Amino acid sequence: MKSELTIEAIEARKKEIDLEIIALREEADQLDVALKVFKRFAAPSIEKQGEDDNKLGPARPAGVPTLYEMTYTVIRDAESRGKVGLTSREIIDAIAKQYWPGLKRQQVLPSIYTFAKQGRLNKSEDGRFRTPAALKNNSTSDDAEAE
């Protein structure tokens, strides 16, 4: 009996942490937007501090998969761990960690959005990218629940 209570407590805490992570990521995305606005309208002396932001990171390392394969893999891995897709920030962070150290958003973000426009990835209304298979699985489970 005691182990059940401990398991429930751990699961409850894990759920709390997951919610906090989601909230923090959303806040980080909002702060990125705020920084872009401030940099656009900032005095020239402040803009000089952020000159490196416009520089690209290193070229794609030799031997790594294509950008689409890397993107698909990190999203699929997250979905297999129970996440409902990834934000663009999460995708880029995962690619940088696994395949491409020093990767900058501006190097790959337009291509990731193109994958979604082409239907190779799905982008949900909440801004998360998902694999097409995940979308089919969710709609199938939603249909089954409706019956």
C-alpha positions in Angstrom: 0.0 0.0 0.0 2.8 2.4 0.9 4.5 1.8 -2.5 1.3 2.8 -4.3 1.2 6.1 -2.5 4.9 6.8 -3.2 4.3 6.0 -6.9 1.3 8.2 -7.0 3.3 11.0 -5.4 6.1 10.7 -7.8 3.8 10.6 -10.8 2.0 13.7 -9.5 5.2 15.6 -9.0 6.4 14.6 -12.5 3.2 15.9 -14.0 3.7 19.2 -12.1 7.3 19.4 -13.4 6.1 18.8 -17.0 3.6 21.6 -16.7 6.2 23.9 -15.3 8.6 23.1 -18.2 5.9 23.8 -20.8 5.1 27.2 -19.1 8.8 28.1 -19.0 9.4 27.2 -22.6 6.4 29.4 -23.6 7.8 32.2 -21.5 11.2 31.8 -23.2 9.6 32.1 -26.6 7.8 35.2 -25.5 11.0 36.7 -24.2 12.7 36.0 -27.6 10.0 38.0 -29.3 10.4 40.8 -26.8 14.2 40.8 -27.4 13.7 41.0 -31.2 11.4 44.0 -30.7 13.8 45.8 -28.3 16.8 45.1 -30.6 14.9 46.5 -33.6 14.1 49.8 -31.8 17.2 50.0 -29.5 19.8 52.7 -29.6 22.8 51.9 -31.9 25.1 51.3 -28.9 22.9 48.4 -27.8 22.7 47.0 -31.3 26.5 46.7 -31.4 26.4 44.3 -28.5 24.1 41.9 -30.4 26.1 41.9 -33.7 26.9 38.2 -33.2 23.2 37.4 -33.2 23.1 38.0 -36.9 26.1 35.7 -37.7 25.5 32.1 -38.7 26.8 29.2 -36.7 29.1 26.6 -38.1 28.3 24.7 -41.3 26.5 21.4 -41.0 29.0 18.8 -39.9 30.1 16.2 -42.4 28.4 12.8 -41.9 25.2 14.0 -40.2 21.8 13.3 -41.6 19.9 15.8 -43.7 18.1 18.6 -41.9 14.8 16.9 -42.6 16.0 13.6 -41.2 17.4 15.3 -38.1 14.2 17.3 -37.6 12.0 14.3 -38.1 14.1 12.1 -35.7 14.1 14.6 -32.8 10.3 15.1 -33.1 9.7 11.4 -33.4 11.9 10.7 -30.4 10.0 13.3 -28.3 6.7 11.9 -29.4 7.8 8.4 -28.4 8.5 9.8 -24.9 4.9 11.1 -24.7 5.4 14.7 -25.9 2.8 16.2 -28.2 5.3 17.6 -30.8 8.0 20.1 -30.3 8.3 23.9 -30.6 10.8 25.3 -33.1 13.1 26.2 -30.1 13.0 22.6 -28.8 13.7 21.2 -32.3 16.7 23.4 -32.8 18.0 22.8 -29.3 17.7 19.0 -29.8 19.5 19.1 -33.2 22.3 21.3 -31.8 22.7 18.9 -28.9 22.6 15.6 -30.9 24.1 16.5 -34.3 25.1 20.1 -34.9 26.9 22.0 -32.0 26.7 25.8 -32.4 23.6 25.7 -34.7 21.7 29.0 -34.9 18.0 29.3 -35.4 18.3 31.4 -38.6 20.3 28.7 -40.3 17.5 26.1 -40.3 14.2 27.6 -39.1 13.0 28.7 -42.6 13.6 25.1 -43.8 11.7 23.6 -40.9 8.7 25.8 -41.7 9.0 24.8 -45.3 8.8 21.1 -44.3 5.5 21.9 -42.6 4.2 23.8 -45.7 5.1 20.8 -47.9 3.2 18.5 -45.5 6.4 16.6 -44.5 5.7 17.8 -40.9 2.6 19.0 -39.2 2.5 22.3 -37.4 -0.4 22.6 -34.9 -2.2 25.7 -33.8 -0.2 25.8 -30.6 3.0 26.1 -32.6 4.3 22.6 -32.1 5.7 20.6 -34.9 4.6 16.9 -35.1 5.3 14.0 -37.4 2.5 13.2 -39.9 2.2 9.7 -38.3 1.5 11.3 -34.9 -1.3 13.4 -36.3 -2.9 10.3 -37.8 -2.5 8.3 -34.5 -4.1 11.2 -32.6 -7.1 11.5 -35.0 -7.6 7.7 -34.9 -7.7 7.7 -31.1 -10.0 10.7 -31.1 -12.4 8.9 -33.4 -12.3 5.8 -31.3 -13.1 7.8 -28.1 -16.0 9.5 -29.9 -17.6 6.1 -30.6 
